[in-house]
Amino acid sequence: MIGVETAEFLADRGSKVTVVEMLKAVATDVGPTIRWGFLARLSRKISILTSTEVIEVKEKGVVVSDPEGNRKEIHCDTVVIASGLDGRADLVEPLKKKDAEIYVVGSCRKPGQIADAVEDAFSVGCKI
């Protein structure tokens, strides 16, 4: 989701954008009720290559490979890498040494969507 949202942001500002995705589909973490509309909107703005891997980043582009091993170079002046989410529970440890109650919510607890983080924080807020 982060990668295609960034792609749409750049396309809306006039950039020609190509998303290169190793998986068979993009935005698989978008809910099914809005995914079809989101993908339809994206397809009007950006090019999407699925089941494709970036092999090399060069000064003037990237080299990609499709599932059959065919390589091609995509010329570009900017490369954005979106490689997923990671929790940052390590940031909590120093705080545990302080004299304060600590509540871990959102992506610090478990990487996810903003709606999940808000729900998580609301739940903790209700318990406090």
N, C-alpha and C positions, 0 to 999 in steps of 0.2 A: 504494500500500500504506500509506503513512504516513497519508494522510487517513482511510481506512476503519478502520485500527487505532485512530486517535485517536477516531473516531466510536464505535467499539465500547467503548473505555475510558470515554467519557462516558456512553454508554447504560447500561453496567453500574453506573454510580454514580447512576442515576435520571434522567438528562436525557433529554428527548425530542429525538431527533436526526434531521436530514434531511441527507443527502449530496447535493450538487449537483455533477455531473460533466459536463464538456464532451464527453468521449469517449463512445463507444457502450456502454462497459462499465467497471465499476470493478475494481480489483485485478487488472489485466491482467499485473502483474509477479509474481503469485503462481503457483507451479508448478502444473501441471495435476492432479497427484495429490492436492493438498489444496485446490485452489481451489473445487471444488464444495461441499465441506463448509463451508469458510469462508464462502462466499456464502449458503448455506442458514442458517447460524447468524446471519449479519448480517441477513438478511431478516426474522428473528423479532424483531429488536431495533430496527432503524432503517428509515427511509424512504430510498429511493434514487431520485434523478432523474437519468437519463443523457441524453446529447445535449441538455443544458440548460446555459445560460450565466448566470452572475451578472452582471446589468447594473448594479446599484447596491446599495450597502450603506447602509441608513438607520439611524436611531437605534433603531428598534423592529423591524428585520427586513431582509430582502434582497428585491430585485426580480429575478426570473429570467425567462428567455426560452427557449421550446422551439424546435425546428427550424422550426416554421411561423411563428415570430415572435410567438406568443401570450405575453403577459406576465402574471405573477401575483406577488403579494407573499407571502412566507413570513415570518410573525411569529416573532421569536426575541429572546433577550436576550444571546446570545453567538454570535460568528462566528469560526470557525477556518479559516484559509486554509492549504491544503497545496498548494504549487505546484511540487513536484518537487525534485530534488536538483541540487546544484552541487558540483563538486570545489573544494578550497581549496588548489591548488598554490601560490598566492601566499604562503602561510604558510611554505613551504619556503625561499624565496629568502633571507630574513634568516639562516636557520640555516646555509646554505651558506657564509657568511662566517666561521663559527666553526670552530675546529680540532676537528672531530668528523666521524665517518662518519655520513652521513644516508641513511636508508632510508625511502622513501615507500611507504606501504601504505594499503589500504582506500579510503575515500571521498576522501581527500586525493589519491590517485593517480587514481582513477576512481570516480565515484558508483555505488553499488550496494547490494546487500543485506548484512546483517550476516554471513551465511554466507560471502559472497564476501570480505569484509574479513578474516575469521578465516583463510580459506584463503590469502589473500594474505600475511598476517603469518606464518603457519606456514611458507610457502614461503621467505620471506626469512629467517626464523629458522633454517631448516635450512641455508641457504647461509652464514650467519655462523659 
